[in-house]
Amino acid sequence: MIEISHVDKWYSTAFQVLKDCTTNVAKGEVVVVCGPSGSGKSTLIKCVNALEPFQKGDITVDGTKVNDPRTDLPKLRARVGMVFQHFELFPHLKIIDNLCLAQEKVLGRAHDKAVTKGMMLLERVGLKEHAQKFPAQLSGGQQQRVAIARALAMDPIAMLFDEPTSALDPEMISEVLDVMVDLAREGMTMMVVTHEMGFARKVANRVIFMDRGEIVEDAPKDDFFGKPRSDRAQKFLSKILSH
């Protein structure tokens, strides 16, 4: 579903943020990307739907080459859902309108069908009764669940999550992770940048560990947690699992 081949990215001639990154994500696979701050995790998944340009290598999503100048990027992004750290809901629109806008503008869906789809997804994330509220009237965890529902409204073939729980209070984290666990169990193809190792242990098929712009480890979940090969991954795990 997602093929990343020898990707390099520089922010300036002096700073290389991704170094020869190669991996792939099969249909229905859940891949967790972890590593210390500044290791290039978020940049890597933002390259997948061309929110970040990259200078070398190739990324292909379901047969479409992301870095081909002929690729219709808005169309590609409509097929690859993205959930950000800070929700990115439209503050001036009601929750249901947040879910309907892209369905109507990008997919050309009729308003009544967009509303029906939006309400179904709000029910799925447990927020149907909040449809007529504005984002500021919801908690952080509720807003993030709305953001997931909004991404799902586009019928994506894959979902990218960029630290979806890092801006949340601890008690709100589980309500967001529960929705993501359900998605994984339903077979959604997912790339998830997260420090939530409990989530990784529960649903990931593979774990990618990054450090200083490089993919240091790319291993099945049990191998990664049971016996990480690199010293850097061992140190990272010992720190994060001791909290």
C-alpha positions, -999 to +999 in steps of 0.1 A: +000+000+000+028+024+009+063+020-005+091+043+007+124+038-012+157+055-004+142+088+007+164+118+015+152+152+027+172+183+035+158+214+052+188+234+041+221+223+025+234+220+061+206+199+077+196+165+064+164+154+082+158+121+064+187+098+054+181+069+029+148+058+045+134+026+030+104+007+043+069-004+032+035-009+047+013-037+034-025-034+030-041-038+064-008-035+083-003-012+113+032+002+115+042+023+146+071+048+140+089+057+172+122+073+183+135+103+201+124+139+194+139+153+163+146+119+147+125+126+116+094+105+124+068+132+117+087+144+086+087+108+072+049+103+074+043+139+061+063+129+030+039+100+024+010+124+014+034+151+001+028+176+030+066+177+031+086+176-002+117+154-003+147+157-026+157+121-033+141+087-035+105+076-042+073+071-023+044+052-039+009+050-024-014+023-038+004+026-072+005+064-073+040+079-072+039+108-047+068+127-061+057+125-098+050+161-109+019+147-128+004+133-096-028+151-085-018+157-049-052+169-036-067+137-050-040+116-033-044+134+000-082+127-001-073+090-002-048+091+026-063+103+059-041+124+082-046+131+119-024+157+134-011+164+169-032+195+173-065+184+158-066+211+131-104+214+132-120+245+117-129+265+148-157+285+132-176+255+119-198+231+139-186+196+144-209+181+117-198+209+092-162+200+099-170+165+087-190+175+057-168+203+042-142+181+024-167+154+015-187+180-004-158+201-018-133+174-027-155+142-032-185+161-046-208+143-022-243+157-019-249+176+014-275+152+028-252+122+021-223+140+037-243+147+068-255+110+069-219+098+066-207+124+092-233+114+118-225+077+113-189+084+120-196+107+150-216+078+164-187+055+158-163+076+178-190+082+205-197+119+198-230+119+179-247+141+205-220+168+200-227+173+162-241+208+166-213+221+189-182+240+180-147+226+185-139+249+214-169+234+233-152+199+233-123+185+253-090+178+236-097+141+234-131+147+219-117+171+193-091+144+183-118+118+179-137+143+157-104+147+136-102+110+132-139+108+121-133+137+097-104+118+081-125+086+078-153+106+061-131+107+030-131+069+027-093+067+029-073+037+018-047+044+045-044+066+077-014+085+089-013+096+126+013+122+137+016+119+175-022+120+179-021+118+217+009+140+226-012+172+230-038+155+253-042+152+290-033+117+303-069+108+310-080+117+274-054+095+257-072+062+261-104+074+245-084+083+213-063+052+214-095+031+217-108+045+184-074+038+168-074+002+181-108-004+166-097+010+133-066-013+133-088-043+141-111-035+112-081-038+089-073-001+082-037+004+069-020+027+094+013+045+100+013+059+135+040+081+150+036+077+187+053+072+221+024+051+233+042+018+235+012+001+250-007+009+218+023-004+198+023-037+217-014-041+213-020-035+176+012-029+157+024-055+132+058-038+129+077-011+147+101+013+129+126+030+152+142+062+139+172+082+151+189+112+135+169+109+103+176+072+098+155+040+101+176+022+126+153-008+131+123-021+112+111-052+129+080-072+138+066-060+171+076-089+192+112-088+180+114-051+186+101-053+222+117-086+230+152-081+216+159-048+198+190-052+177+206-017+181+220+000+213+200+031+204+167+013+203+175-005+236+183+028+253+151+044+240+130+015+251+145+013+286+138+050+291+103+050+277+092+018+293+105+028+328+080+058+329 
